[in-house]
Amino acid sequence: MDWVIPEKVATSTKINSNEKLLYGYLKTLIKDKDYIALTNKELSDYFTLKPRTISQSISALDRNEFIKREIVRDERNQVVERRIYTLI
């Protein structure tokens, strides 16, 4: 699988290299879909990083408007999934 990291992401000084790689991975997985629903644990296993590191990276990508997160909750207000959309 070839990863796609747009120039705007690759050359950004607002995010670090791990965050750029994470973006490329998410962008590639989303490809023809609207969004991806992966947990921090699933992503941390893939990248061999701690879930907290993934959480911080996801937050940085969201804060800098490279991605958008949507939390889906059930009727009891429990989190069902987190959807991640790429914006670039």
PyMOL Python script that loads the backbone (N, CA, C, O; Angstrom):
from pymol import cmd

cmd.read_pdbstr("""\
ATOM      1  N   MET A   1       0.846  -1.170   0.000  1.00  0.00           N
ATOM      2  CA  MET A   1       0.000   0.000   0.000  1.00  0.00           C
ATOM      3  C   MET A   1       0.894   1.237   0.000  1.00  0.00           C
ATOM      4  O   MET A   1       1.756   1.390   0.865  1.00  0.00           O
ATOM      5  N   ASP A   2       0.683   2.105  -0.966  1.00  0.00           N
ATOM      6  CA  ASP A   2       1.437   3.359  -1.044  1.00  0.00           C
ATOM      7  C   ASP A   2       0.712   4.439  -0.251  1.00  0.00           C
ATOM      8  O   ASP A   2      -0.495   4.637  -0.397  1.00  0.00           O
ATOM      9  N   TRP A   3       1.462   5.121   0.576  1.00  0.00           N
ATOM     10  CA  TRP A   3       0.884   6.195   1.376  1.00  0.00           C
ATOM     11  C   TRP A   3       0.898   7.486   0.587  1.00  0.00           C
ATOM     12  O   TRP A   3       1.762   7.700  -0.263  1.00  0.00           O
ATOM     13  N   VAL A   4      -0.071   8.349   0.877  1.00  0.00           N
ATOM     14  CA  VAL A   4      -0.179   9.645   0.217  1.00  0.00           C
ATOM     15  C   VAL A   4      -0.094  10.732   1.286  1.00  0.00           C
ATOM     16  O   VAL A   4      -0.942  10.814   2.175  1.00  0.00           O
ATOM     17  N   ILE A   5       0.931  11.554   1.185  1.00  0.00           N
ATOM     18  CA  ILE A   5       1.062  12.698   2.100  1.00  0.00           C
ATOM     19  C   ILE A   5       1.103  13.950   1.240  1.00  0.00           C
ATOM     20  O   ILE A   5       2.112  14.214   0.587  1.00  0.00           O
ATOM     21  N   PRO A   6       0.024  14.726   1.228  1.00  0.00           N
ATOM     22  CA  PRO A   6      -0.013  15.940   0.419  1.00  0.00           C
ATOM     23  C   PRO A   6       1.108  16.917   0.805  1.00  0.00           C
ATOM     24  O   PRO A   6       1.558  16.944   1.951  1.00  0.00           O
ATOM     25  N   GLU A   7       1.539  17.702  -0.159  1.00  0.00           N
ATOM     26  CA  GLU A   7       2.632  18.651   0.069  1.00  0.00           C
ATOM     27  C   GLU A   7       2.348  19.582   1.244  1.00  0.00           C
ATOM     28  O   GLU A   7       3.248  19.878   2.030  1.00  0.00           O
ATOM     29  N   LYS A   8       1.098  20.046   1.372  1.00  0.00           N
ATOM     30  CA  LYS A   8       0.750  20.965   2.463  1.00  0.00           C
ATOM     31  C   LYS A   8       0.991  20.324   3.829  1.00  0.00           C
ATOM     32  O   LYS A   8       1.385  21.003   4.777  1.00  0.00           O
ATOM     33  N   VAL A   9       0.756  19.032   3.925  1.00  0.00           N
ATOM     34  CA  VAL A   9       1.003  18.312   5.173  1.00  0.00           C
ATOM     35  C   VAL A   9       2.502  18.054   5.333  1.00  0.00           C
ATOM     36  O   VAL A   9       3.067  18.299   6.398  1.00  0.00           O
ATOM     37  N   ALA A  10       3.130  17.568   4.291  1.00  0.00           N
ATOM     38  CA  ALA A  10       4.552  17.203   4.342  1.00  0.00           C
ATOM     39  C   ALA A  10       5.451  18.386   4.686  1.00  0.00           C
ATOM     40  O   ALA A  10       6.474  18.215   5.349  1.00  0.00           O
ATOM     41  N   THR A  11       5.079  19.571   4.245  1.00  0.00           N
ATOM     42  CA  THR A  11       5.930  20.748   4.470  1.00  0.00           C
ATOM     43  C   THR A  11       5.489  21.596   5.663  1.00  0.00           C
ATOM     44  O   THR A  11       6.097  22.628   5.949  1.00  0.00           O
ATOM     45  N   SER A  12       4.439  21.167   6.355  1.00  0.00           N
ATOM     46  CA  SER A  12       3.949  21.934   7.504  1.00  0.00           C
ATOM     47  C   SER A  12       4.974  21.935   8.637  1.00  0.00           C
ATOM     48  O   SER A  12       5.584  20.913   8.951  1.00  0.00           O
ATOM     49  N   THR A  13       5.143  23.105   9.236  1.00  0.00           N
ATOM     50  CA  THR A  13       6.016  23.222  10.403  1.00  0.00           C
ATOM     51  C   THR A  13       5.199  23.145  11.697  1.00  0.00           C
ATOM     52  O   THR A  13       5.757  23.242  12.790  1.00  0.00           O
ATOM     53  N   LYS A  14       3.885  22.971  11.574  1.00  0.00           N
ATOM     54  CA  LYS A  14       2.994  22.922  12.744  1.00  0.00           C
ATOM     55  C   LYS A  14       2.849  21.524  13.330  1.00  0.00           C
ATOM     56  O   LYS A  14       2.382  21.373  14.459  1.00  0.00           O
ATOM     57  N   ILE A  15       3.244  20.501  12.579  1.00  0.00           N
ATOM     58  CA  ILE A  15       3.145  19.123  13.062  1.00  0.00           C
ATOM     59  C   ILE A  15       4.488  18.423  12.880  1.00  0.00           C
ATOM     60  O   ILE A  15       5.290  18.801  12.026  1.00  0.00           O
ATOM     61  N   ASN A  16       4.718  17.395  13.698  1.00  0.00           N
ATOM     62  CA  ASN A  16       6.005  16.695  13.628  1.00  0.00           C
ATOM     63  C   ASN A  16       5.965  15.544  12.621  1.00  0.00           C
ATOM     64  O   ASN A  16       4.929  15.269  12.017  1.00  0.00           O
ATOM     65  N   SER A  17       7.082  14.896  12.456  1.00  0.00           N
ATOM     66  CA  SER A  17       7.210  13.828  11.451  1.00  0.00           C
ATOM     67  C   SER A  17       6.272  12.650  11.718  1.00  0.00           C
ATOM     68  O   SER A  17       5.684  12.106  10.784  1.00  0.00           O
ATOM     69  N   ASN A  18       6.129  12.254  12.985  1.00  0.00           N
ATOM     70  CA  ASN A  18       5.198  11.163  13.310  1.00  0.00           C
ATOM     71  C   ASN A  18       3.775  11.522  12.916  1.00  0.00           C
ATOM     72  O   ASN A  18       3.035  10.675  12.413  1.00  0.00           O
ATOM     73  N   GLU A  19       3.393  12.757  13.138  1.00  0.00           N
ATOM     74  CA  GLU A  19       2.047  13.213  12.800  1.00  0.00           C
ATOM     75  C   GLU A  19       1.844  13.236  11.286  1.00  0.00           C
ATOM     76  O   GLU A  19       0.754  12.939  10.797  1.00  0.00           O
ATOM     77  N   LYS A  20       2.880  13.584  10.559  1.00  0.00           N
ATOM     78  CA  LYS A  20       2.804  13.559   9.089  1.00  0.00           C
ATOM     79  C   LYS A  20       2.635  12.129   8.581  1.00  0.00           C
ATOM     80  O   LYS A  20       1.842  11.877   7.674  1.00  0.00           O
ATOM     81  N   LEU A  21       3.384  11.198   9.168  1.00  0.00           N
ATOM     82  CA  LEU A  21       3.244   9.795   8.786  1.00  0.00           C
ATOM     83  C   LEU A  21       1.859   9.257   9.140  1.00  0.00           C
ATOM     84  O   LEU A  21       1.249   8.529   8.357  1.00  0.00           O
ATOM     85  N   LEU A  22       1.373   9.615  10.312  1.00  0.00           N
ATOM     86  CA  LEU A  22       0.037   9.180  10.722  1.00  0.00           C
ATOM     87  C   LEU A  22      -1.010   9.714   9.751  1.00  0.00           C
ATOM     88  O   LEU A  22      -1.933   8.994   9.370  1.00  0.00           O
ATOM     89  N   TYR A  23      -0.868  10.964   9.357  1.00  0.00           N
ATOM     90  CA  TYR A  23      -1.798  11.533   8.380  1.00  0.00           C
ATOM     91  C   TYR A  23      -1.760  10.735   7.071  1.00  0.00           C
ATOM     92  O   TYR A  23      -2.806  10.399   6.515  1.00  0.00           O
ATOM     93  N   GLY A  24      -0.572  10.441   6.589  1.00  0.00           N
ATOM     94  CA  GLY A  24      -0.440   9.678   5.351  1.00  0.00           C
ATOM     95  C   GLY A  24      -1.095   8.316   5.444  1.00  0.00           C
ATOM     96  O   GLY A  24      -1.732   7.862   4.493  1.00  0.00           O
ATOM     97  N   TYR A  25      -0.942   7.663   6.580  1.00  0.00           N
ATOM     98  CA  TYR A  25      -1.568   6.355   6.800  1.00  0.00           C
ATOM     99  C   TYR A  25      -3.091   6.480   6.792  1.00  0.00           C
ATOM    100  O   TYR A  25      -3.783   5.704   6.132  1.00  0.00           O
ATOM    101  N   LEU A  26      -3.606   7.470   7.536  1.00  0.00           N
ATOM    102  CA  LEU A  26      -5.064   7.683   7.582  1.00  0.00           C
ATOM    103  C   LEU A  26      -5.609   8.018   6.198  1.00  0.00           C
ATOM    104  O   LEU A  26      -6.630   7.470   5.783  1.00  0.00           O
ATOM    105  N   LYS A  27      -4.941   8.903   5.492  1.00  0.00           N
ATOM    106  CA  LYS A  27      -5.367   9.316   4.153  1.00  0.00           C
ATOM    107  C   LYS A  27      -5.433   8.111   3.211  1.00  0.00           C
ATOM    108  O   LYS A  27      -6.364   7.982   2.416  1.00  0.00           O
ATOM    109  N   THR A  28      -4.446   7.245   3.311  1.00  0.00           N
ATOM    110  CA  THR A  28      -4.402   6.059   2.453  1.00  0.00           C
ATOM    111  C   THR A  28      -5.525   5.085   2.797  1.00  0.00           C
ATOM    112  O   THR A  28      -6.148   4.524   1.896  1.00  0.00           O
ATOM    113  N   LEU A  29      -5.792   4.878   4.081  1.00  0.00           N
ATOM    114  CA  LEU A  29      -6.867   3.976   4.481  1.00  0.00           C
ATOM    115  C   LEU A  29      -8.239   4.522   4.105  1.00  0.00           C
ATOM    116  O   LEU A  29      -9.130   3.761   3.725  1.00  0.00           O
ATOM    117  N   ILE A  30      -8.411   5.827   4.207  1.00  0.00           N
ATOM    118  CA  ILE A  30      -9.699   6.446   3.894  1.00  0.00           C
ATOM    119  C   ILE A  30      -9.952   6.417   2.394  1.00  0.00           C
ATOM    120  O   ILE A  30     -11.071   6.145   1.957  1.00  0.00           O
ATOM    121  N   LYS A  31      -8.940   6.689   1.618  1.00  0.00           N
ATOM    122  CA  LYS A  31      -8.948   6.725   0.155  1.00  0.00           C
ATOM    123  C   LYS A  31     -10.324   6.935  -0.481  1.00  0.00           C
ATOM    124  O   LYS A  31     -10.685   8.069  -0.797  1.00  0.00           O
ATOM    125  N   ASP A  32     -11.087   5.876  -0.672  1.00  0.00           N
ATOM    126  CA  ASP A  32     -12.367   5.980  -1.372  1.00  0.00           C
ATOM    127  C   ASP A  32     -13.566   6.034  -0.426  1.00  0.00           C
ATOM    128  O   ASP A  32     -14.715   5.994  -0.868  1.00  0.00           O
ATOM    129  N   LYS A  33     -13.297   6.125   0.859  1.00  0.00           N
ATOM    130  CA  LYS A  33     -14.377   6.196   1.848  1.00  0.00           C
ATOM    131  C   LYS A  33     -14.497   7.634   2.341  1.00  0.00           C
ATOM    132  O   LYS A  33     -13.700   8.501   1.984  1.00  0.00           O
ATOM    133  N   ASP A  34     -15.500   7.861   3.161  1.00  0.00           N
ATOM    134  CA  ASP A  34     -15.663   9.186   3.754  1.00  0.00           C
ATOM    135  C   ASP A  34     -14.790   9.368   4.990  1.00  0.00           C
ATOM    136  O   ASP A  34     -14.277  10.457   5.248  1.00  0.00           O
ATOM    137  N   TYR A  35     -14.629   8.289   5.749  1.00  0.00           N
ATOM    138  CA  TYR A  35     -13.916   8.385   7.020  1.00  0.00           C
ATOM    139  C   TYR A  35     -13.345   7.023   7.393  1.00  0.00           C
ATOM    140  O   TYR A  35     -13.601   6.022   6.724  1.00  0.00           O
ATOM    141  N   ILE A  36     -12.573   7.003   8.467  1.00  0.00           N
ATOM    142  CA  ILE A  36     -12.048   5.756   9.031  1.00  0.00           C
ATOM    143  C   ILE A  36     -12.363   5.769  10.517  1.00  0.00           C
ATOM    144  O   ILE A  36     -12.349   6.824  11.150  1.00  0.00           O
ATOM    145  N   ALA A  37     -12.645   4.606  11.069  1.00  0.00           N
ATOM    146  CA  ALA A  37     -12.929   4.479  12.502  1.00  0.00           C
ATOM    147  C   ALA A  37     -11.928   3.503  13.110  1.00  0.00           C
ATOM    148  O   ALA A  37     -12.161   2.295  13.128  1.00  0.00           O
ATOM    149  N   LEU A  38     -10.829   4.028  13.600  1.00  0.00           N
ATOM    150  CA  LEU A  38      -9.798   3.224  14.259  1.00  0.00           C
ATOM    151  C   LEU A  38      -9.565   3.775  15.659  1.00  0.00           C
ATOM    152  O   LEU A  38      -9.647   4.983  15.880  1.00  0.00           O
ATOM    153  N   THR A  39      -9.279   2.897  16.586  1.00  0.00           N
ATOM    154  CA  THR A  39      -8.982   3.336  17.947  1.00  0.00           C
ATOM    155  C   THR A  39      -7.506   3.728  18.062  1.00  0.00           C
ATOM    156  O   THR A  39      -6.685   3.383  17.212  1.00  0.00           O
ATOM    157  N   ASN A  40      -7.197   4.448  19.122  1.00  0.00           N
ATOM    158  CA  ASN A  40      -5.795   4.788  19.385  1.00  0.00           C
ATOM    159  C   ASN A  40      -4.976   3.520  19.582  1.00  0.00           C
ATOM    160  O   ASN A  40      -3.814   3.468  19.178  1.00  0.00           O
ATOM    161  N   LYS A  41      -5.559   2.506  20.191  1.00  0.00           N
ATOM    162  CA  LYS A  41      -4.871   1.233  20.411  1.00  0.00           C
ATOM    163  C   LYS A  41      -4.523   0.563  19.092  1.00  0.00           C
ATOM    164  O   LYS A  41      -3.404   0.082  18.913  1.00  0.00           O
ATOM    165  N   GLU A  42      -5.480   0.529  18.166  1.00  0.00           N
ATOM    166  CA  GLU A  42      -5.211  -0.068  16.853  1.00  0.00           C
ATOM    167  C   GLU A  42      -4.087   0.675  16.127  1.00  0.00           C
ATOM    168  O   GLU A  42      -3.200   0.059  15.537  1.00  0.00           O
ATOM    169  N   LEU A  43      -4.139   1.992  16.181  1.00  0.00           N
ATOM    170  CA  LEU A  43      -3.100   2.794  15.530  1.00  0.00           C
ATOM    171  C   LEU A  43      -1.756   2.642  16.238  1.00  0.00           C
ATOM    172  O   LEU A  43      -0.713   2.581  15.589  1.00  0.00           O
ATOM    173  N   SER A  44      -1.782   2.582  17.561  1.00  0.00           N
ATOM    174  CA  SER A  44      -0.524   2.455  18.308  1.00  0.00           C
ATOM    175  C   SER A  44       0.119   1.092  18.054  1.00  0.00           C
ATOM    176  O   SER A  44       1.344   0.989  17.995  1.00  0.00           O
ATOM    177  N   ASP A  45      -0.687   0.055  17.904  1.00  0.00           N
ATOM    178  CA  ASP A  45      -0.141  -1.268  17.575  1.00  0.00           C
ATOM    179  C   ASP A  45       0.552  -1.242  16.210  1.00  0.00           C
ATOM    180  O   ASP A  45       1.632  -1.808  16.041  1.00  0.00           O
ATOM    181  N   TYR A  46      -0.077  -0.583  15.247  1.00  0.00           N
ATOM    182  CA  TYR A  46       0.495  -0.513  13.898  1.00  0.00           C
ATOM    183  C   TYR A  46       1.830   0.242  13.903  1.00  0.00           C
ATOM    184  O   TYR A  46       2.808  -0.196  13.296  1.00  0.00           O
ATOM    185  N   PHE A  47       1.850   1.375  14.594  1.00  0.00           N
ATOM    186  CA  PHE A  47       3.037   2.229  14.596  1.00  0.00           C
ATOM    187  C   PHE A  47       4.030   1.891  15.711  1.00  0.00           C
ATOM    188  O   PHE A  47       5.094   2.504  15.798  1.00  0.00           O
ATOM    189  N   THR A  48       3.694   0.935  16.549  1.00  0.00           N
ATOM    190  CA  THR A  48       4.480   0.591  17.739  1.00  0.00           C
ATOM    191  C   THR A  48       4.800   1.834  18.581  1.00  0.00           C
ATOM    192  O   THR A  48       5.939   2.071  18.982  1.00  0.00           O
ATOM    193  N   LEU A  49       3.755   2.603  18.825  1.00  0.00           N
ATOM    194  CA  LEU A  49       3.817   3.769  19.692  1.00  0.00           C
ATOM    195  C   LEU A  49       2.797   3.573  20.810  1.00  0.00           C
ATOM    196  O   LEU A  49       1.949   2.685  20.728  1.00  0.00           O
ATOM    197  N   LYS A  50       2.872   4.383  21.834  1.00  0.00           N
ATOM    198  CA  LYS A  50       1.895   4.314  22.924  1.00  0.00           C
ATOM    199  C   LYS A  50       0.583   4.952  22.475  1.00  0.00           C
ATOM    200  O   LYS A  50       0.592   5.901  21.691  1.00  0.00           O
ATOM    201  N   PRO A  51      -0.549   4.435  22.967  1.00  0.00           N
ATOM    202  CA  PRO A  51      -1.846   5.043  22.618  1.00  0.00           C
ATOM    203  C   PRO A  51      -1.893   6.546  22.937  1.00  0.00           C
ATOM    204  O   PRO A  51      -2.523   7.318  22.214  1.00  0.00           O
ATOM    205  N   ARG A  52      -1.231   6.948  24.010  1.00  0.00           N
ATOM    206  CA  ARG A  52      -1.196   8.375  24.378  1.00  0.00           C
ATOM    207  C   ARG A  52      -0.503   9.204  23.293  1.00  0.00           C
ATOM    208  O   ARG A  52      -0.931  10.319  22.994  1.00  0.00           O
ATOM    209  N   THR A  53       0.549   8.666  22.714  1.00  0.00           N
ATOM    210  CA  THR A  53       1.263   9.354  21.635  1.00  0.00           C
ATOM    211  C   THR A  53       0.357   9.516  20.421  1.00  0.00           C
ATOM    212  O   THR A  53       0.339  10.571  19.788  1.00  0.00           O
ATOM    213  N   ILE A  54      -0.396   8.464  20.100  1.00  0.00           N
ATOM    214  CA  ILE A  54      -1.346   8.535  18.989  1.00  0.00           C
ATOM    215  C   ILE A  54      -2.411   9.575  19.291  1.00  0.00           C
ATOM    216  O   ILE A  54      -2.772  10.366  18.419  1.00  0.00           O
ATOM    217  N   SER A  55      -2.919   9.580  20.521  1.00  0.00           N
ATOM    218  CA  SER A  55      -3.933  10.557  20.923  1.00  0.00           C
ATOM    219  C   SER A  55      -3.423  11.986  20.739  1.00  0.00           C
ATOM    220  O   SER A  55      -4.143  12.841  20.223  1.00  0.00           O
ATOM    221  N   GLN A  56      -2.205  12.240  21.152  1.00  0.00           N
ATOM    222  CA  GLN A  56      -1.610  13.574  21.004  1.00  0.00           C
ATOM    223  C   GLN A  56      -1.432  13.930  19.528  1.00  0.00           C
ATOM    224  O   GLN A  56      -1.639  15.077  19.131  1.00  0.00           O
ATOM    225  N   SER A  57      -1.051  12.950  18.726  1.00  0.00           N
ATOM    226  CA  SER A  57      -0.867  13.190  17.294  1.00  0.00           C
ATOM    227  C   SER A  57      -2.193  13.479  16.604  1.00  0.00           C
ATOM    228  O   SER A  57      -2.282  14.383  15.774  1.00  0.00           O
ATOM    229  N   ILE A  58      -3.221  12.714  16.947  1.00  0.00           N
ATOM    230  CA  ILE A  58      -4.562  12.950  16.395  1.00  0.00           C
ATOM    231  C   ILE A  58      -5.043  14.351  16.783  1.00  0.00           C
ATOM    232  O   ILE A  58      -5.616  15.068  15.963  1.00  0.00           O
ATOM    233  N   SER A  59      -4.805  14.729  18.033  1.00  0.00           N
ATOM    234  CA  SER A  59      -5.199  16.069  18.490  1.00  0.00           C
ATOM    235  C   SER A  59      -4.466  17.163  17.720  1.00  0.00           C
ATOM    236  O   SER A  59      -5.063  18.179  17.363  1.00  0.00           O
ATOM    237  N   ALA A  60      -3.172  16.959  17.465  1.00  0.00           N
ATOM    238  CA  ALA A  60      -2.389  17.950  16.716  1.00  0.00           C
ATOM    239  C   ALA A  60      -2.895  18.068  15.284  1.00  0.00           C
ATOM    240  O   ALA A  60      -2.999  19.173  14.752  1.00  0.00           O
ATOM    241  N   LEU A  61      -3.209  16.940  14.660  1.00  0.00           N
ATOM    242  CA  LEU A  61      -3.736  16.977  13.284  1.00  0.00           C
ATOM    243  C   LEU A  61      -5.095  17.669  13.247  1.00  0.00           C
ATOM    244  O   LEU A  61      -5.386  18.405  12.305  1.00  0.00           O
ATOM    245  N   ASP A  62      -5.918  17.443  14.247  1.00  0.00           N
ATOM    246  CA  ASP A  62      -7.229  18.089  14.333  1.00  0.00           C
ATOM    247  C   ASP A  62      -7.080  19.586  14.604  1.00  0.00           C
ATOM    248  O   ASP A  62      -7.712  20.410  13.944  1.00  0.00           O
ATOM    249  N   ARG A  63      -6.255  19.920  15.560  1.00  0.00           N
ATOM    250  CA  ARG A  63      -6.033  21.329  15.935  1.00  0.00           C
ATOM    251  C   ARG A  63      -5.519  22.157  14.753  1.00  0.00           C
ATOM    252  O   ARG A  63      -5.848  23.336  14.623  1.00  0.00           O
ATOM    253  N   ASN A  64      -4.717  21.533  13.901  1.00  0.00           N
ATOM    254  CA  ASN A  64      -4.145  22.234  12.747  1.00  0.00           C
ATOM    255  C   ASN A  64      -4.958  22.045  11.469  1.00  0.00           C
ATOM    256  O   ASN A  64      -4.503  22.380  10.376  1.00  0.00           O
ATOM    257  N   GLU A  65      -6.163  21.505  11.622  1.00  0.00           N
ATOM    258  CA  GLU A  65      -7.157  21.373  10.560  1.00  0.00           C
ATOM    259  C   GLU A  65      -6.714  20.502   9.389  1.00  0.00           C
ATOM    260  O   GLU A  65      -7.046  20.777   8.235  1.00  0.00           O
ATOM    261  N   PHE A  66      -5.949  19.432   9.705  1.00  0.00           N
ATOM    262  CA  PHE A  66      -5.617  18.434   8.706  1.00  0.00           C
ATOM    263  C   PHE A  66      -6.650  17.310   8.700  1.00  0.00           C
ATOM    264  O   PHE A  66      -6.895  16.672   7.676  1.00  0.00           O
ATOM    265  N   ILE A  67      -7.250  17.084   9.873  1.00  0.00           N
ATOM    266  CA  ILE A  67      -8.319  16.089  10.007  1.00  0.00           C
ATOM    267  C   ILE A  67      -9.460  16.686  10.820  1.00  0.00           C
ATOM    268  O   ILE A  67      -9.324  17.737  11.447  1.00  0.00           O
ATOM    269  N   LYS A  68     -10.588  15.983  10.789  1.00  0.00           N
ATOM    270  CA  LYS A  68     -11.727  16.319  11.646  1.00  0.00           C
ATOM    271  C   LYS A  68     -12.134  15.032  12.350  1.00  0.00           C
ATOM    272  O   LYS A  68     -12.167  13.968  11.733  1.00  0.00           O
ATOM    273  N   ARG A  69     -12.444  15.127  13.642  1.00  0.00           N
ATOM    274  CA  ARG A  69     -12.915  13.971  14.408  1.00  0.00           C
ATOM    275  C   ARG A  69     -14.399  14.124  14.700  1.00  0.00           C
ATOM    276  O   ARG A  69     -14.901  15.223  14.935  1.00  0.00           O
ATOM    277  N   GLU A  70     -15.078  12.997  14.677  1.00  0.00           N
ATOM    278  CA  GLU A  70     -16.495  12.961  15.042  1.00  0.00           C
ATOM    279  C   GLU A  70     -16.687  11.783  15.990  1.00  0.00           C
ATOM    280  O   GLU A  70     -16.295  10.658  15.681  1.00  0.00           O
ATOM    281  N   ILE A  71     -17.288  12.047  17.134  1.00  0.00           N
ATOM    282  CA  ILE A  71     -17.556  10.998  18.112  1.00  0.00           C
ATOM    283  C   ILE A  71     -19.009  10.573  17.964  1.00  0.00           C
ATOM    284  O   ILE A  71     -19.915  11.403  18.039  1.00  0.00           O
ATOM    285  N   VAL A  72     -19.228   9.285  17.754  1.00  0.00           N
ATOM    286  CA  VAL A  72     -20.574   8.726  17.614  1.00  0.00           C
ATOM    287  C   VAL A  72     -20.941   8.080  18.946  1.00  0.00           C
ATOM    288  O   VAL A  72     -20.193   7.261  19.480  1.00  0.00           O
ATOM    289  N   ARG A  73     -22.105   8.461  19.475  1.00  0.00           N
ATOM    290  CA  ARG A  73     -22.562   7.942  20.767  1.00  0.00           C
ATOM    291  C   ARG A  73     -23.883   7.196  20.607  1.00  0.00           C
ATOM    292  O   ARG A  73     -24.660   7.465  19.691  1.00  0.00           O
ATOM    293  N   ASP A  74     -24.117   6.258  21.514  1.00  0.00           N
ATOM    294  CA  ASP A  74     -25.385   5.523  21.493  1.00  0.00           C
ATOM    295  C   ASP A  74     -26.434   6.258  22.318  1.00  0.00           C
ATOM    296  O   ASP A  74     -26.203   7.370  22.793  1.00  0.00           O
ATOM    297  N   GLU A  75     -27.588   5.621  22.478  1.00  0.00           N
ATOM    298  CA  GLU A  75     -28.696   6.257  23.199  1.00  0.00           C
ATOM    299  C   GLU A  75     -28.401   6.489  24.683  1.00  0.00           C
ATOM    300  O   GLU A  75     -29.075   7.292  25.328  1.00  0.00           O
ATOM    301  N   ARG A  76     -27.399   5.790  25.227  1.00  0.00           N
ATOM    302  CA  ARG A  76     -26.986   5.994  26.623  1.00  0.00           C
ATOM    303  C   ARG A  76     -25.815   6.966  26.732  1.00  0.00           C
ATOM    304  O   ARG A  76     -25.223   7.128  27.799  1.00  0.00           O
ATOM    305  N   ASN A  77     -25.491   7.610  25.611  1.00  0.00           N
ATOM    306  CA  ASN A  77     -24.409   8.586  25.525  1.00  0.00           C
ATOM    307  C   ASN A  77     -23.023   7.957  25.661  1.00  0.00           C
ATOM    308  O   ASN A  77     -22.054   8.646  25.977  1.00  0.00           O
ATOM    309  N   GLN A  78     -22.933   6.651  25.424  1.00  0.00           N
ATOM    310  CA  GLN A  78     -21.650   5.959  25.441  1.00  0.00           C
ATOM    311  C   GLN A  78     -21.004   6.092  24.055  1.00  0.00           C
ATOM    312  O   GLN A  78     -21.694   6.052  23.036  1.00  0.00           O
ATOM    313  N   VAL A  79     -19.702   6.245  24.028  1.00  0.00           N
ATOM    314  CA  VAL A  79     -18.983   6.363  22.760  1.00  0.00           C
ATOM    315  C   VAL A  79     -19.032   5.021  22.026  1.00  0.00           C
ATOM    316  O   VAL A  79     -18.644   3.986  22.568  1.00  0.00           O
ATOM    317  N   VAL A  80     -19.514   5.062  20.792  1.00  0.00           N
ATOM    318  CA  VAL A  80     -19.596   3.879  19.947  1.00  0.00           C
ATOM    319  C   VAL A  80     -18.366   3.804  19.041  1.00  0.00           C
ATOM    320  O   VAL A  80     -17.754   2.744  18.903  1.00  0.00           O
ATOM    321  N   GLU A  81     -18.012   4.924  18.432  1.00  0.00           N
ATOM    322  CA  GLU A  81     -16.816   4.977  17.601  1.00  0.00           C
ATOM    323  C   GLU A  81     -16.369   6.415  17.402  1.00  0.00           C
ATOM    324  O   GLU A  81     -17.126   7.365  17.602  1.00  0.00           O
ATOM    325  N   ARG A  82     -15.100   6.539  16.999  1.00  0.00           N
ATOM    326  CA  ARG A  82     -14.547   7.840  16.629  1.00  0.00           C
ATOM    327  C   ARG A  82     -14.272   7.781  15.142  1.00  0.00           C
ATOM    328  O   ARG A  82     -13.539   6.916  14.663  1.00  0.00           O
ATOM    329  N   ARG A  83     -14.867   8.711  14.422  1.00  0.00           N
ATOM    330  CA  ARG A  83     -14.658   8.789  12.972  1.00  0.00           C
ATOM    331  C   ARG A  83     -13.625   9.868  12.684  1.00  0.00           C
ATOM    332  O   ARG A  83     -13.665  10.954  13.262  1.00  0.00           O
ATOM    333  N   ILE A  84     -12.712   9.557  11.795  1.00  0.00           N
ATOM    334  CA  ILE A  84     -11.675  10.509  11.414  1.00  0.00           C
ATOM    335  C   ILE A  84     -11.820  10.784   9.920  1.00  0.00           C
ATOM    336  O   ILE A  84     -11.839   9.865   9.102  1.00  0.00           O
ATOM    337  N   TYR A  85     -11.922  12.068   9.584  1.00  0.00           N
ATOM    338  CA  TYR A  85     -12.037  12.528   8.202  1.00  0.00           C
ATOM    339  C   TYR A  85     -10.777  13.323   7.870  1.00  0.00           C
ATOM    340  O   TYR A  85     -10.330  14.127   8.687  1.00  0.00           O
ATOM    341  N   THR A  86     -10.203  13.118   6.705  1.00  0.00           N
ATOM    342  CA  THR A  86      -9.084  13.955   6.285  1.00  0.00           C
ATOM    343  C   THR A  86      -9.647  15.179   5.570  1.00  0.00           C
ATOM    344  O   THR A  86     -10.610  15.076   4.810  1.00  0.00           O
ATOM    345  N   LEU A  87      -9.042  16.331   5.819  1.00  0.00           N
ATOM    346  CA  LEU A  87      -9.541  17.587   5.252  1.00  0.00           C
ATOM    347  C   LEU A  87      -8.686  18.089   4.091  1.00  0.00           C
ATOM    348  O   LEU A  87      -9.073  19.039   3.410  1.00  0.00           O
ATOM    349  N   ILE A  88      -7.552  17.477   3.859  1.00  0.00           N
ATOM    350  CA  ILE A  88      -6.655  17.897   2.775  1.00  0.00           C
ATOM    351  C   ILE A  88      -6.431  16.727   1.857  1.00  0.00           C
ATOM    352  O   ILE A  88      -5.705  16.846   0.869  1.00  0.00           O
TER     353      ILE A  88
END
""", "prot")
cmd.dss("prot")
cmd.show_as("cartoon", "prot")
cmd.util.cbc("prot")
cmd.orient("prot")
